């Protein structure tokens, strides 16, 4: 990564809300990468998946890049995943630092 970007990130971490916003954006980018991997594993191009689920190819590209201020709606992610002939599995678990401090199991999972 560039030194300038590293400097900007270090400076931003002192600003209120920066870390939360950075983590939220990172989560969207990671989800987009997961969606791209699912599509590729299904042997579909962006164009083929778009035709299959009634979306435009640029919308598929935006989903895979994590683009957008708030991320995609759950229904859109489900269309994408089902178009790849896969199931969407959601899980909720404690953050690593919280899990280390707690003995209770607060993990939940469902398949959609």
Secondary structure, DSSP 8 states (H G I E B T S, - for coil): --HHHHHHHHHHTTSTTHHHHHHHHHHHHHHHHHHHHHHHHTT--HHHHHHHHT--HHHHHHHHHT-SSS---HHHHHHHHHHTT---EEEE---HHHHHH--S---EEEE-
